[in-house]
Amino acid sequence: MQKRFFNAAIVYAILAMVGGVFFREYTKYMQYTGDTNLSVIHAHYFMLGMFFFLVLALLDKAFAFAGRKGVMIWVTVYHVGLNLTVACLFLRGLAQMQPVELSAVLDASLSGVAGIGHIILGTGILVLLILIRKSALAKNG
């Protein structure tokens, strides 16, 4: 499992760099100087992607939690939540750079999907932390 966690960390590091370069180059190309959600994709993928999975790999080495029932399901839930959240950041960031406003329905829909992504992500984090805690307590008595 540690190899999977390290591989996920590498993929998220690449996505973080791509997100950062896209933000810089696209805003420069569009001559856009305002705030946009594109600016936070880089940080989300680095911290919630790369850093999180590096920590999971180290915690699995220490407590062997990845073999517990349901862990990989919750890791998948976490992936879905993170990528759904970043997809909404990307779409919102592109929309913020356009000269036209989103309709109220489209704006609310995008916010709703982003909220669902955050809920899935947060649930995944909490359940994984509980599973890691159980493994740590079982190992250390």
N, C-alpha and C positions, 0 to 999 in steps of 0.2 A: 504493500500500500504506500509506503514511503516514496517509492519511485513515481507512483501516480501523483502524489502530492507535489513532488518536485517538478514533474512535467507540467502540471497545472500552473505552478508558480512561473515557470519559463514562458508558457503561453500567455499568461496575464501580463508578464513583464513586456513581452512583445506588443500586446494589445495596448498597454499603457503608453509605450513609446510611439506607436502609430497614432494613437489618439492625441498625444501632445503635438506631434509633427503636423497632423491634420489641422488641429486648432490654429497653430501658428501660421501655417501656409495658407489655409483657406481664408482666415480673417484678413491676412495681408493681401491676398488676391482680390477679395471683395472690398478692400479698403474700409473694413469695418473696425471701428474703434470702441464700440460700446461693450457692455457686459453680455456674455452669452454662456449658456450651460456647457458649451463645448469645452470651456476652460477647465472644467472639473472632471472630465472623463479620465484624463491622465492620472489624477490623484486617486480616483475611485478604483481604477484597475490596479494601480500600484499597491495601495493599502489593503483594499478588500479582496483583491485577487492575489497578487504575488506575495505580499507580506503574510496574509492570512494562511496561504497554503504552505509557505515555508514554516510557519509556526506549527501548523498541523503535522507536518513531517517530523519536526523535532518532538512534539508531544507524543506522536505515535511511537517514536523511538524510545521515549522514556516510559510510556504507560501502555503501549500495545493496545490502543483503543480501537483501531480500525477493524479488528476482527470481531468486534461486538456486533450483535444482531442489529440491523437497521442503519448502521453508520453510513454505508455507501448510498443508501436512499437519501439520507439527510445531506450528504455531500452534494448529491445531484440537485436536491431542492435548493441548496445554497447557490450552486452554479446558475440555476434557472433564475433565481431572484436577482443575483448580481447582474447577469446579462440583460434581463428585462429592464432593470433600473437604468443601466448604461444606455440601452437602446432608446429609452425615453429621454434621457439626457441629450443624446445625439439628435433626436428628432426635434426636441424643444430648442436646442441650440441652433439648429438650421432654421427653424421657424423664426427665432428671435432676430436673425440676420436679414430677413426678407422685409421688403417695404410694405407688405400688406399684413394686416392682423389676422390671426386665426379666428374662425367663427367661435361663438360661445360654446357650441356643442363640441367642436373639435378640441378646443382648449380644455374643456372639462374632461373629455375622454382621455386626452393625453395625461392630464393630471391624475385621473383615476387609475390608469394603467401603471403609471409611475408609483402611485401609492400601493398598488397591489404588489409590484416588484419589491418595494421596500418592506412590506409585510412578510413576503416570502423569504427575503434575505434575512430579516431580523429573526424570524422563526427558525430558519436554518442555523443561524449562529447560536441561538439559545439552546436548541436541542443538542447540537454538537458539543457545546460546553458542558451540558448536563451529562452526556455520554462520556466525555473525557473525565469529568469529575468522578463518575462511577468507577471508571477504570483505575484512576489514580488512587481512590480510596480502597479498592479491592487489592491493589498491588501493595499499598503501604499499610494495610490493616486498618 
